[in-house]
Amino acid sequence: MRPVAHIKELISPALADMGFDIIKLQLSGDKRPKLLIMIDRLDEELVTVDDCADVSREVSAILDVEDPIEDRYTLEVSSPGIDRPLSRPRDFERFAGFDAKVEMEMPIDGQKRFQGKLLGLVDDHVHLEIKYQGEQVEIALPLKDVKQAKLLMSDALLKAGTPANDAADEG
């Protein structure tokens, strides 16, 4: 089986032409592999079910021709959801102000997991406001050492991510 990087290389240009970016690409399972593609819209609007269906059809056509997965597999295309992963540098800017959880590859002062208010990205460092010894402090985590990061569910995130609330804010 070819690596996920090759699949990403095959489908990324077509998805970009359609107005989408890949947030996560994962191939898992042994007996019947599952290819998960998590997409985001380049215009930063919410991903719809129709968007997922359009991307699924396009990806299926590409993979049917290129055949990078030897076995039969299941294709799943999804939106990042409310508590989305933060995988691109612009995600850390776009979602500044919301609560996030960040896991590092290597410990920083003996700690690998950090949780707090995302302040953005400065000089290739993720800035978080965390509680440390009872006080709110700002820390800077090297982006290159971030293993994974995601937004945490909160009332503010739910309000910001709900289309009905977006429309109400505009009116």
Sequence and secondary structure as in RCSB ss.txt:
>XXXX:A:sequence
MRPVAHIKELISPALADMGFDIIKLQLSGDKRPKLLIMIDRLDEELVTVDDCADVSREVSAILDVEDPIEDRYTL
EVSSPGIDRPLSRPRDFERFAGFDAKVEMEMPIDGQKRFQGKLLGLVDDHVHLEIKYQGEQVEIALPLKDVKQAK
LLMSDALLKAGTPANDAADEG
>XXXX:A:secstr
   HHHHHHHHHHHHHHHTEEEEEEEEE SSS EEEEEEEETT     HHHHHHHHHHHHHHHHHH   SS  EE
EEE   TT B  SHHHHHHTTTSEEEEEEEEEETTEEEEEEEEEEEETTEEEEEEEETTEEEEEEEEGGGEEEEE
E   HHHHHHT HHHHHHHH 
